[in-house]
Amino acid sequence: MKKVCFVLVLILTLFMLCSCGGYVKSYSATMLITSCQGNEASMKFDTFKGTNNFRLRRDGIAEHTLDFEASLAEGEMNVYIGVDGEKELLLTVKGGESYDETIILDDKYDNEKSIYIILETIGKCVDGDFEFEYN
């Protein structure tokens, strides 16, 4: 009986851990500086490999836009927008490229008070600077 109870508790614990919402962060980096407050987030690094994410929350009247600044010396970084456990590719930043633009979000994000920005490398990235603002 004790074994059965132990197995049930273990299964319940695993279920609770796996059912948590959100996105996984898994990376190795050098000189990584991140910030995430309210509707703004940033990430700056010397080297980065893996996946990181930020939860952005907006208040007030929605403009349905994402202000985006990015630069990358080497490598390739995919930038995704995530809601409810799903993610959609916004763009790919490649080494030597830089962006400073406002992205108009799809209608499906109109009622979202919070979104996730997911940064995922393809290989190793060098000298990156990413800034986001959710309006």
C-alpha positions in Angstrom: 0.0 0.0 0.0 2.9 2.4 0.8 4.4 1.7 -2.6 1.1 2.5 -4.4 0.8 5.7 -2.5 4.4 6.7 -3.2 3.9 6.0 -6.9 0.7 8.0 -7.0 2.4 11.0 -5.3 5.4 10.7 -7.7 3.1 10.7 -10.7 1.1 13.7 -9.3 4.3 15.6 -8.7 5.6 14.9 -12.2 2.3 15.9 -13.7 2.3 19.2 -11.8 5.9 20.0 -12.8 5.2 19.2 -16.5 1.9 21.1 -16.6 3.4 24.5 -15.7 3.0 27.1 -18.4 5.7 29.0 -20.0 8.8 28.4 -22.1 12.1 26.7 -21.3 15.3 28.6 -20.9 18.4 26.6 -21.8 21.6 28.3 -22.8 25.3 28.8 -22.3 26.6 32.4 -22.5 29.5 34.7 -21.7 29.0 38.3 -20.6 25.2 38.0 -20.7 23.2 40.9 -19.5 19.4 40.7 -19.5 16.6 43.0 -18.3 12.8 42.5 -18.3 10.5 45.0 -16.7 6.8 45.4 -17.7 6.6 45.9 -21.5 10.3 46.1 -22.1 13.1 43.6 -22.3 16.7 43.4 -23.5 19.5 41.0 -23.8 23.2 41.7 -24.6 25.9 39.1 -24.8 29.4 38.3 -26.0 28.6 34.7 -26.9 25.3 32.9 -26.6 24.0 29.4 -27.6 20.6 28.1 -26.7 17.2 29.5 -25.9 16.1 32.4 -23.7 12.7 34.1 -23.3 11.1 37.2 -21.8 7.5 37.8 -20.7 6.3 41.2 -21.7 3.2 42.7 -20.3 1.4 45.8 -21.6 -0.9 48.2 -19.7 -3.4 50.7 -21.1 -4.5 51.1 -24.7 -3.1 48.5 -27.0 -1.3 49.6 -30.1 -0.7 45.9 -31.2 3.0 46.6 -32.0 6.4 45.3 -31.0 9.3 47.7 -31.2 12.4 45.7 -32.0 16.1 46.6 -32.1 18.7 44.0 -32.8 22.2 43.5 -33.9 24.4 40.4 -34.2 28.1 40.1 -35.3 28.2 36.4 -36.0 25.7 33.5 -36.0 22.0 33.3 -36.5 19.2 34.0 -34.0 15.5 33.2 -34.5 13.0 35.5 -32.8 9.6 34.1 -31.9 6.5 35.5 -30.3 4.8 33.1 -27.9 1.3 32.9 -26.4 -0.4 29.9 -24.6 2.5 27.6 -25.1 2.7 28.1 -28.9 5.3 30.1 -30.7 5.4 31.8 -34.1 8.6 33.0 -35.9 8.8 36.7 -36.2 12.1 37.0 -38.0 15.7 35.6 -38.2 18.7 37.9 -37.4 21.9 36.8 -39.1 25.5 37.8 -38.4 26.3 41.3 -39.6 22.6 42.4 -39.7 20.9 45.0 -37.5 17.3 45.9 -37.2 15.4 48.9 -35.8 11.7 48.5 -36.7 8.2 48.3 -35.4 6.4 45.0 -36.1 2.6 45.2 -36.3 1.3 42.1 -34.6 -1.4 39.8 -36.1 -5.1 40.2 -35.0 -4.8 37.0 -32.9 -2.6 39.0 -30.4 -5.1 41.9 -30.0 -6.5 40.8 -26.6 -3.2 39.5 -25.1 -2.0 41.4 -22.1 1.2 39.5 -22.0 3.3 37.7 -24.6 6.6 35.9 -24.6 9.6 36.8 -26.8 11.7 33.7 -27.4 15.3 34.0 -28.7 16.7 30.7 -30.1 20.1 30.4 -31.7 21.1 28.3 -34.6 24.6 27.3 -33.5 26.7 29.9 -31.6 26.0 33.6 -31.7 28.6 36.4 -31.1 28.2 40.0 -29.9 24.4 40.3 -29.8 22.2 43.2 -28.6 18.4 42.7 -28.6 15.8 45.2 -27.3 12.0 44.8 -27.3 9.0 46.9 -26.3 5.4 45.6 -26.4 2.8 48.2 -27.0 
